[in-house]
Amino acid sequence: MIRKNNLTLILSILCSLNCFGWGQKGHDVVAYIAEKHLTEKTMHAVDSILNGQSMVYWSNWLDNASHTPKYKYTKTWHYKNIDANQAFEDAPVHQQGDIVTALTTQIDILKSSTTIKQDAALALRMVIHLIGDLHQPMHMGHLSDLGGNKWPVKFFNRDNNLHSVWDSSILESAHKWSYTEWQNQIDRVTPELEKELVSGCVTDWAKETHELATTVYDKTEQGYNISYDYVAEWAPTIEIQLLKGGLRLAHILNSVYDSNNE
């Protein structure tokens, strides 16, 4: 019994390591960019479903909720682990679901004409968060190192891991902006580029993030001491990932709530 309990505890801890995507700032940025790109009709629908609360208000909710008994079933929804030398298409789906299956299911709930408001509110809160996670490359990381959590690096001479560095360390080191300032600085694309960035579906975007994760692994050796050069090299990538997340979240919601939106 003791061994069984210990195993359960270990598995719970290992699972929780994967659950956090961008730090709070990153998720706020994604949600705020999305808010800025909602059509008026979508904005009214979202406002009604969330009872007047903003998307930013709910952007980090699922990180905490996944660790409560009520929502523990969502722990594996934050990521999809794909091992090195394994094709995206060949990676097994976790028995409790992964980020791709979860997002697809929750978006379908939002699209359904029979969904009641309570269920729509829950699905919307989940989609707001999970779209952010989908664009954090370590959430498409290797199973063997738990999405970079067991890929040791140093960050300015301090012990860290690749997942944590990509969650928030680079983001916070690159710019000391508030989430509104992040939106103001990076959300400056042309309508033509925006249309290009939002093309595709959840699976396409997941594959794209997986490809980015592969590049990050290739360019970050275990034990590497990350410093100013690494931050400067990868900050633009983080900027575009956050922008994509926000634009794509808005695109999903506009597609659901505004039939006139292209």
Secondary structure by P-SEA (a helix, b strand, c coil): caaaaaaaaaaaaaaaaacccccaaaaaaaaaaaaaaccaaaaaaaaaaacccccccccaaaaaaaacccccccccccccccccccccccccccccccaaaaaaaaaaaaacccccaaaaaaaaaaaacaaaaaacccccccccccccccbbbbcccccccaaaaaacaaaaaaccccaaaaaaccccccaaaaaaaacccaaaaaaaaaaaaaaaaaaccccccccaaaaaacaaaaaaaaaaaaaaaaaaaaaacccccc
